[in-house]
Amino acid sequence: MSLHPDLLPTGDPTVGRRRDWGFVPDAEKFGVGVVGLHEGHTMLVALRASGLCRAVAGCDLEEDKRRAAEEVCPGLWTTSDYDEMLARKDVQIVAIYTPDSLHAEQIEEAFRAGKHVVCTKPLLNEVSEADRLLRTAKKTGMRLQVAQSTRFYEPFLRMRELFDQGMFGKAEVVDAQYTHRMDWFYKKSPWSMSETHWAYLGLSHPVDLVRQYLGEIKEVHAYGSITALGKAHDLNSPDVIAATLVSSDGRIGRAFGNYGIHELPKGRSLVECHLQGSAGSALARYPDLRLTYTKKDGTEIDEDWTHSMAGYYFRHELEGMHYGEFCNVIDSFAAAITDDTPNHPDLEEGVGTVRVMHAIVQSLESGAPVTLS
Ligand SMILES: NC(=O)c1ccc[n+]([C@@H]2O[C@H](COP(=O)([O-])OP(=O)(O)OC[C@H]3O[C@@H](n4cnc5c(N)ncnc54)[C@H](O)[C@@H]3O)[C@@H](O)[C@H]2O)c1
């Protein structure tokens, strides 16, 4: 698997990995309708920088979220009724940013309404929904892009690009983590305590990164525990998870997450992917805009986009993050639809990650390794 050509460097450091699409009139851009306007608000702002898509509609049950969306996108059509948004002809792509347990149904409805879908991570939190969605996608011909944001962040895009050029040889071990103090999230989004599991909500980033390099996973063994911060919120499933993943050809990956950690010391990053290859290794980080890697002769290179791209990824005039990744995701998807080329991670690849996360939960519950068929 390689990067979509539209994400390759342009040679212009101010544009970074984004292709200069030239002038595409609004009428020719994909109209995007976003459902779930908390993190979905970030997508609306991200769309301002998009070359191929434009925000046309927003949907949320809460009025203040709809008003805030109209403020950042003057002229945006908004509703509290998802079906009403799906009925609009100017919506060609639906971007789903609702609580995890709603994704399956909303994807299914969008496919049936003839819309392509960008769905945030985790794609699903019930593996039982997967086959039905795969069938509906086939029947309707609609496509899905998992908005697996970390893959689309500069150091991770660059690591994949160098890997595809053979810089690190064959991936032998992938050690990935997403570690973040998340007790604020329980208050903001109470569904995160009762309707999902950190194996999905948090571990989807490192599991996806391991699968991006190791491919299919045949066995999983996971351990978990609950932190003091988790116990203080009556969490009843682990907020610390360490999972060993074995690929179909016997290579080892590790996916780790701690969501009750106190602040990280400076030396570590929230998301890290340490790719250990047969000819070199690389470490990509988030939110630091840094990739460190060794070349075959042992020289260590540190690429740092803090000055060139922090404005694109973090939009300093606003509060928040992920703006650049979301724009990269949706533009690469739009380009793949237009060119009729594959997009990654697509529905099938996303379902593969869901199956691994499901196996992690089974292993946490049984204490034993779980084999994936
Ligand atoms: N890195 C990333 O890509 C990233 C970051 C944060 C969150 N997420 C994902 O985004 C999703 C949402 O997370 P969040 O933090 O925004 O949650 P949130 O609870 O803050 O917001 C969810 C929003 O969905 C709305 N909503 C709920 N049901 C709805 C319905 N039936 N129709 C319309 N609107 C509805 C709610 O009113 C709320 O505004 C989760 O799946 C989460 O994992 C992804």
The ligand as an SDF file (V2000), in Angstrom:
LIG
                    3D

 44 48  0  0  0  0  0  0  0  0999 V2000
   -8.6370   12.3790   16.3310 N   0  0  0  0  0  0  0  0  0  0  0  0
   -9.8840   12.3310   15.9580 C   0  0  0  0  0  0  0  0  0  0  0  0
  -10.1640   12.1250   14.8060 O   0  0  0  0  0  0  0  0  0  0  0  0
  -10.9830   12.5120   16.9700 C   0  0  0  0  0  0  0  0  0  0  0  0
  -10.8240   13.3980   18.0450 C   0  0  0  0  0  0  0  0  0  0  0  0
  -11.8870   13.5200   18.9540 C   0  0  0  0  0  0  0  0  0  0  0  0
  -13.0500   12.7830   18.7800 C   0  0  0  0  0  0  0  0  0  0  0  0
  -13.1460   11.9070   17.7280 N   0  0  0  0  0  0  0  0  0  0  0  0
  -14.3520   11.0790   17.5610 C   0  0  0  0  0  0  0  0  0  0  0  0
  -15.4590   11.8980   17.2210 O   0  0  0  0  0  0  0  0  0  0  0  0
  -16.6640   11.3330   17.7530 C   0  0  0  0  0  0  0  0  0  0  0  0
  -17.3780   12.4050   18.5770 C   0  0  0  0  0  0  0  0  0  0  0  0
  -16.5350   12.8120   19.6340 O   0  0  0  0  0  0  0  0  0  0  0  0
  -16.7760   14.2260   20.3570 P   0  0  0  0  0  0  0  0  0  0  0  0
  -15.6350   14.4350   21.2650 O   0  0  0  0  0  0  0  0  0  0  0  0
  -17.1030   15.2580   19.3660 O   0  0  0  0  0  0  0  0  0  0  0  0
  -18.0860   13.8630   21.2070 O   0  0  0  0  0  0  0  0  0  0  0  0
  -19.1430   14.8780   21.8610 P   0  0  0  0  0  0  0  0  0  0  0  0
  -19.9400   14.0720   22.8040 O   0  0  0  0  0  0  0  0  0  0  0  0
  -18.4380   16.0870   22.3800 O   0  0  0  0  0  0  0  0  0  0  0  0
  -20.0200   15.3790   20.6340 O   0  0  0  0  0  0  0  0  0  0  0  0
  -20.9290   14.5510   19.9550 C   0  0  0  0  0  0  0  0  0  0  0  0
  -21.9440   15.4530   19.2640 C   0  0  0  0  0  0  0  0  0  0  0  0
  -22.8440   14.6200   18.5220 O   0  0  0  0  0  0  0  0  0  0  0  0
  -24.1730   15.1730   18.6880 C   0  0  0  0  0  0  0  0  0  0  0  0
  -25.1360   14.0880   18.4510 N   0  0  0  0  0  0  0  0  0  0  0  0
  -25.3770   12.9920   19.2050 C   0  0  0  0  0  0  0  0  0  0  0  0
  -26.3200   12.2300   18.6370 N   0  0  0  0  0  0  0  0  0  0  0  0
  -26.6980   12.8500   17.4920 C   0  0  0  0  0  0  0  0  0  0  0  0
  -27.6290   12.5630   16.4620 C   0  0  0  0  0  0  0  0  0  0  0  0
  -28.3910   11.4480   16.5040 N   0  0  0  0  0  0  0  0  0  0  0  0
  -27.7590   13.4270   15.4330 N   0  0  0  0  0  0  0  0  0  0  0  0
  -27.0150   14.5490   15.3810 C   0  0  0  0  0  0  0  0  0  0  0  0
  -26.1080   14.8890   16.3270 N   0  0  0  0  0  0  0  0  0  0  0  0
  -25.9530   14.0470   17.3630 C   0  0  0  0  0  0  0  0  0  0  0  0
  -24.1860   15.6690   20.1260 C   0  0  0  0  0  0  0  0  0  0  0  0
  -25.2160   16.6230   20.3310 O   0  0  0  0  0  0  0  0  0  0  0  0
  -22.7890   16.2620   20.2520 C   0  0  0  0  0  0  0  0  0  0  0  0
  -22.7550   17.6330   19.8700 O   0  0  0  0  0  0  0  0  0  0  0  0
  -16.2640   10.1020   18.5800 C   0  0  0  0  0  0  0  0  0  0  0  0
  -16.4440    8.9410   17.8230 O   0  0  0  0  0  0  0  0  0  0  0  0
  -14.7780   10.3420   18.8310 C   0  0  0  0  0  0  0  0  0  0  0  0
  -14.0280    9.1440   18.9520 O   0  0  0  0  0  0  0  0  0  0  0  0
  -12.1410   11.7930   16.8200 C   0  0  0  0  0  0  0  0  0  0  0  0
  1  2  1  0
  2  3  2  0
  2  4  1  0
  4  5  1  0
  4 44  2  0
  5  6  2  0
  6  7  1  0
  7  8  2  0
  8  9  1  0
  8 44  1  0
  9 10  1  0
  9 42  1  0
 10 11  1  0
 11 12  1  0
 11 40  1  0
 12 13  1  0
 13 14  1  0
 14 15  2  0
 14 16  1  0
 14 17  1  0
 17 18  1  0
 18 19  2  0
 18 20  1  0
 18 21  1  0
 21 22  1  0
 22 23  1  0
 23 24  1  0
 23 38  1  0
 24 25  1  0
 25 26  1  0
 25 36  1  0
 26 27  1  0
 26 35  1  0
 27 28  2  0
 28 29  1  0
 29 30  1  0
 29 35  2  0
 30 31  1  0
 30 32  2  0
 32 33  1  0
 33 34  2  0
 34 35  1  0
 36 37  1  0
 36 38  1  0
 38 39  1  0
 40 41  1  0
 40 42  1  0
 42 43  1  0
M  CHG  2   8   1  16  -1
M  END
$$$$
